Amino acid sequence: MTVHSTIPFNCALPVGQEAQYLQEALLSGTSAGDGPFTRRCHDLLSGALGVPRVLLTTSCTHALEMCALLLDLQPGDEVIVPSFTFVSTVNAFVLRGVRPVFADIRPDTLNLDEARLPALRTPKTKAVVPVHYAGVGCEMDAIMALAREQGIAVVEDNAHGLFGRYRGRWLGAFGALATQSFHATKNFSCGEGGALLINDASLIERAEILREKGTDRSKFFRGQVDKYTWVDMGSSYLPSDLLAAVLLAQLEARETIQARRRAIWETYAGNLCGWAASCGARLPIVPEHCEQSYHMFYLLMPSLEVRQAFIAHLRARGVTAVFHYQPLHLSPMGRQFGGRQGDCPVTESVSDRLVRLPLYNTMDEAAVSRVVAAVTEFAG
Ligand SMILES: *Cc1c(COP(=O)(O)O)cnc(C)c1O
């Protein structure tokens, strides 16, 4: 038997000009935020997605915090969020004193179930946060129609979905606001980073101010005011240009990165469907009208026990597979907001059974084949 190294779940290695751009940024002497590389990232993203204004942030978490500030959310307001998501989707609003209202997910795409929204809406509902799980679009037609009708803001947590589309339109281009993550585990990464996408142009000026410590420094840089001063509340949400340099290289390589991720995803899907049918596992469901971003390949196993045995089976064969979100409504914090067992049955069932396979930009064919072989040796 050959001895193999363990295949990690994720690995964030450079794919193009990262080191060169980073060196350029370092040697430019202008490594603070909003330098030339940051501007190039802004232009690339807003051009590629057709979003009026894009602002790099220090993380997706911080971009979400900016959304709560921009929407002027107050203590007592309510925001509808999926229970099946990362904590930041919710924490950003909780920090403003907002009460999160947890919605269950659809059993097919594992996205926020739009059919639940009418029953969860109250006169205090100010926003809904669809998370495009695994980079497959939420049912944005229904969500946008309901939000428009009820005067509710839509904030897309698009951490997984950059360059995915729903009915031909880019994810992140629907809500008044949308957020991206460039954390090392995402499709495009600079270690830690994020972006705020602003589709509602009336929010652009205030977003620039909040991000620049409550000052009109952005206007000053554009020559629109002759000195900058304190004009609103704010914080520091802009990343160093060093990080933007690394990110720009990743974004410029987007076609290569996405093509590679797609090839891995399709190899898994093509090679695992027969095995899945024979052992009661379910592969991801991607509706016809969704072009996914190939962020993740997950399997839904028949039970928690089988899932745990499957993870151990893969670990013994040098393959790192991991579970994902625990239901937020059942977490200690979620329970403080009234979350109870049974509130979100699909979330509760899925989170026990879901397992994610390794998928990263620099994963080679041999590693993909080893994962397929290890998975198909599992008999359930
Ligand atoms: C990764 C992630 C975040 C947080 O991103 P950071 O950039 O690490 O703050 C938020 N929401 C979702 C759905 C994520 O997957």
The ligand as a Tripos MOL2 file, in Angstrom:
@<TRIPOS>MOLECULE
LIG
   15    15     1     0     0
SMALL
NO_CHARGES

@<TRIPOS>ATOM
      1 C1        -17.5610   32.8440    5.5200 C.3       1 LIG1
      2 C2        -18.9440   33.3700    5.7560 C.ar      1 LIG1
      3 C3        -19.1820   34.5760    6.4290 C.ar      1 LIG1
      4 C4        -18.1060   35.3400    7.1310 C.3       1 LIG1
      5 O1        -17.0840   35.7210    6.3170 O.3       1 LIG1
      6 P1        -15.7830   36.4440    6.9560 P.3       1 LIG1
      7 O2        -15.1660   37.0820    5.7490 O.co2     1 LIG1
      8 O3        -14.9590   35.3570    7.5490 O.co2     1 LIG1
      9 O4        -16.2580   37.4280    7.9420 O.co2     1 LIG1
     10 C5        -20.4690   35.0450    6.5030 C.ar      1 LIG1
     11 N1        -21.4910   34.3660    5.9670 N.ar      1 LIG1
     12 C6        -21.3190   33.1960    5.3330 C.ar      1 LIG1
     13 C7        -22.4920   32.4980    4.7470 C.3       1 LIG1
     14 C8        -20.0390   32.6450    5.2320 C.ar      1 LIG1
     15 O5        -19.8640   31.4620    4.6320 O.3       1 LIG1
@<TRIPOS>BOND
     1     1     2 1
     2     2     3 ar
     3     2    14 ar
     4     3     4 1
     5     3    10 ar
     6     4     5 1
     7     5     6 1
     8     6     7 2
     9     6     8 1
    10     6     9 1
    11    10    11 ar
    12    11    12 ar
    13    12    13 1
    14    12    14 ar
    15    14    15 1
@<TRIPOS>SUBSTRUCTURE
     1 LIG1         1 GROUP 0 **** ****
